[in-house]
Amino acid sequence: MSYDPYGFRKPWQEYRSVRSTKSTVSSSLYALHRPALAPAKRSGCVASLEKLDLSQVSSLNAELLGLRAQEKEQLVDLNDRFATYVETVHRLEQHNKVLLVELEALRQKRQDPSRLHLLYRQELRSLRGLLEAEAGEKMRMEASRDQLRDSCSQLKERYEEEARLRLQAEETLRKVREEAGQAALANSDVEGSIGSLLGEISLLHKVFGQESAELSAQVEAASLPVDVSLAGAKPDLAAALREIRAQYETLAGRNMQAAEDWYRTRFASVAELASKNNEAVRSMREETAEYRRLLQSRSAEVEALRSVIDSLNKQLESVEDRQSSEVATYQERVADLEQEIRE
């Protein structure tokens, strides 16, 4: 702020300074000539005035002019100093007003606690509450995470168990297929055995028929000479022949019955074995179909469990990342507020 010392003076102040200078000079002249103008002796005053010459008057006038110039300089200096003083007073008044405002603010702060401090504390409490809530949420999420991990481990164990059961089912299916192949081979062997038995039975029928025909021919051939040569012994020979034929027929019947019984027994055993093999093959086929269905269902469950495990792992990672970022943000904010409160 620049200040003009001459601009601060008013016009009437200049007039007053000039007037005061004139009055000072007049008073000086009056004081100088006052002894001469005393009413005591008028004639003495006139005599002293006559003694003054022009040189003294000019020197006095020069002295008065110098005194006037000196007084004017002093007045200008005093005026400048007064203007500086006024400016200083104004500046001090402004500074005093500022100090009063600050004092009032300090008094207000002393009387009423800092609202900013209260706001900071309130915000800090709110953030701490949020932090505690986030900590609780974190604990809950950690418990949920542990539960999910347990579920995941259980699902993994179940998956491993299902995989083991699948391997067992595949092994059982392979064994069943082998047994089914063996049963099919046994069935074909049984069918071959039945065919061979039927061939043997037909062969036995043919052999029995041929032997019966040959025996009948031999009996008839043997009976003719006996009838011619031994007519007297006919009753005994005929009886003997009938007895021999009866015995032969009995023996042939027994052989036929034994062959038929053996055939029936062998056919029944072969049929029973074939039915057992067919039943085993059917049961193996049903068991194989059941194992296939169970294997497909287990495979579908395993795939579903894999997808669930992957989804839970992704969800858990997302929750952990979000929670970590939120906790870090809240901690930074709390630290900033505590730093501001300490400041």
C-alpha positions, 0 to 999 in steps of 0.5 A: 500500500503506497501513501502520498504524504502530500495527498493526505493533507486537506486544502484547509490544512495547507491554508492553516499552515500558511496562516499559522506561519504568518501568525508566527511571523507576525507574532515574532515581529510583534515580539521584536517590536513590542518593547519599542511600542510600549506606551511608556514613552512614545517619543523613545519608540519613535527615536528607536525606529528612526535608528533602524536602517534598511539593512537591518530590516532586510536582514530581519526579513531574510531571517524571517523568510528562512524561519518560515521555510524551516517551519514549513519544512517542519510542518511538511515533515510533521504532516508526513509523520502524522499521515504515517501514524494515521496509516499505522493506526488504520492498519493496527485497527484492521489487525485489531479487528482480525485479532478480535475475530480470532479471539472470538473464534477462540472463545467460541472454540473454548466455550463450545468443543470443536464441531469439526472435532466432533464431526471427525469423531462421529465419522470415526465412530461411524467408520469404526462401526463399519469396520466392525461390521465388515469384520463381522461380515469377514468372520461370517464369510470366513465361516462360510468359506470354511463351510464351503471348503468342508463341503468342497472336501466332502464333494471331492471325497464323494467324487473320489468315492464315485470314481472308485465305484465307477472303476469297480463298476467298470471292472465288474462290467468287464468281469460280467462280460467275460463271464457272459462270454464264458456262459455263451461258450458254455451254452454253445458247448451244452448245445453241442453236447445235446446235439451229440447226445441226440446223435448218440441216441439215434445211433443207439436206436439204429444199433438196437434195431439192427441187433434186434433184426439180426437176433430175430433172423438168427432165432428164426434160422435156428428154429427151422432145422430144429423143427425138421430134425427134431420133431419130437423135441419141438415143444421143449425147443419152442419153449426154450426159444420163447424163454430166450426171446422173452429174456432177450426182449426183457434185456432189450427193454431194460437196455432201452429203458436204461438208455432212455433214462440216461438220455432223459437224465442227461438231457435234463441236466443239460437243459438245467445247465442251459437254463442256468446259463441263460438265467446267469446271462440274463442276470448278467445283462440286467446287472450290466445295464444297471451298472451302466445306468448307475455309471451314467448317473454317477458321471452326471453327478460328478460333472454337476459336483465339479461345476458346483465346486468351480462356481463356489471357488470363483464366488469365494475368490470374488468375495475375498478380493472384494472384502480385502479391498473394502477393509483396506479402504476403511483402514486407510480412511480411519488412519487418515481421520486419526492423523487429522484429529492428531493434527 
